[in-house]
Amino acid sequence: MPHSSTFGRLAFGAIVVCAIGVDPSVAAGNGTNASFPSRQILILEPFGVGGGPDLLARALAEKLTEILHQSVDVHNVVGEGATAAPSTAAKLPADGYTLLINTNAQAYSRAARTDLNYDPIADFVPVRTLTEQPYVLVTGKGTGIHSLSNLIAKAKNQPQIVTFGSTGVGTGTHIGGEMLNRQAGLHARHVLPGPTEAISDVLFDVALGKFTYCFAPITLALPAIRAGDLVPLGTSTRNRSRLLPNVPTIAEAGVPRFNFPLWYGIWVRSGTPSNRIAKLDRALAAAMSKPAMHKWLQAHGAEPLHLSQAQFRILIQTDCHQAAKILKSNRC
């Protein structure tokens, strides 16, 4: 059964490199596929235990273990604004034994971050898209804000006190907030999270009133919404979520061009043998087609996202350019 544990980035990288070394077939240049995988596969996850990618990775790891007949484990490598996991993955052997699960943030970080010690696009090969779903825009019950129009009015009348939180610069929760600023004509200030804060921490801070609002995956915000601690103001895609059918889309609520989906995908390090990438892609496709995974997606308000690897690359470049435009960056 897959398990999860949280490691510091440097310590984790040292442990893995020492433990697994370099696959001899890859070092020899042949990348033989017949015996692959012959040992444990790791899925590195950047957002922490209980986050959307973590929950999906755990469900996926169980199915991949069955399909590949090798243990597939999830390791949360959190910190550095959700870039610790890709930073670690970029330093590990390009042998197919380390997968990275990430969101649009893999594309956005290229546009948003100038301090990375890896290239989020050049250092990775996109293997398969997994799911797509909306974010929900939420505020705390103590703000007195009950609709998007209330939020926009408050942000325009009191710009100095309206803030939004995120899981870090270049993450979807950050870019979504900046997109709303741009399209709704707001000047809400982005408040950076602590070095190891996850979306659960950000939601807690919004509920307490430390920030005015934030974007979050719906399933993670839903318990606090149902408890009355958070107020949903809108969902981020063109269609309403089946998990929040009475909550309008942000486009319906007054920002007509707003469309900002959250998607998840799997990457491996550049240089991984192509036949291993193909085998992993087939295994991921088989895992995502399992009835149990379909039920999981339904329960989490997600839809399968079926793109070819070429289409996946285009999606990454498109989202990178979208973030660059929002942030006025030229890094894509």
C-alpha positions, 0 to 999 in steps of 0.5 A: 500500500502506498504511504506518504511522509514529509521530508526536507528537500535536501535531506530527502534528495540525499536519502534517495540518491544514496538509496537508489543510485543510478539505474545501470541500464540507464547509465549504460545508455540502453534504458531497457524496458523488459524489467522496468520497473524492477523496484519501488517508484516514488511520486513526489508531491509539492503541496503537502498531506491532504492537498489535492495532488496528495489525495490524487497521488495516493489514489493513483499510487494504489492502482499503479502498484497493482498494474506495475507489480511494484510498490509505488509510494507518495512522498510529500516534499513541501516548502519553497512555495511548492517548488521543493518537490520539482527541485528535488525531482530535477536532481534525481536520476532520469530513470523513470523511478521518480515521478512528479505530480503537480498542477498548473503551478509547474507551468506558472512557476517558469513565468513567476519565479526567478530564484529557481535552481531548475527549469520547470519546463526544460528539465521535465518531460510531461507524461500524462494529464490527469484531471481538471476541476474548478477552484472556489473563491472563498472569504471568511464569514466575519468579512460580511462579504456574501457575493463577488459583487460585495468583494469587488465593491469592498476592494475598490472602496477599501483597497488598503485592507483587502488581501488575498492568500495563496500557497506561494508565488507562481502557484494556481492560488496566486495566479488566480488571485492576480487574474481576478485582480486584473479582470475585475479591476482590483488592487488586492494585495497578495500575502505570501504564505509561510515557508511550509504552509499548505492550502489548509493553513491558508484556508484557516487564515481566511476563516480567521480573517487574516486574509480577505479571500483566497482560491482553493480546490473545492474539496479542501474548502468544502468542510469549512463551507458546510460548517459556515466558516467560509463563504463561497463567492464563485467557482473558477471555470465556465461551468458550475461544480456539481459539488457546489451547484448553487454557487455561481461561476465567477463569470456568472457573478460579474467577471464574464471572461474569467475561466481558470481551471485547476489541472493535475499532471505527471512529469519525469525528469528530462533524459528519461528513456522514451520507452520507459516514459511510454510504459509509465504513460500506459500504466497511468492511462490504465490506472485512470480508467479504473472504475474506482478512479472514476468514482474518486474523481466524481467524489472530488468534483474532478473530470478526467483530462485526456490529452496527448503528450504533445497537447500536454506540452502545448497546455504547459506553454499556454499556461506559462504565457498566460501567467507571464501576461498576468505578471508582466513577465517575459520568462516564457 
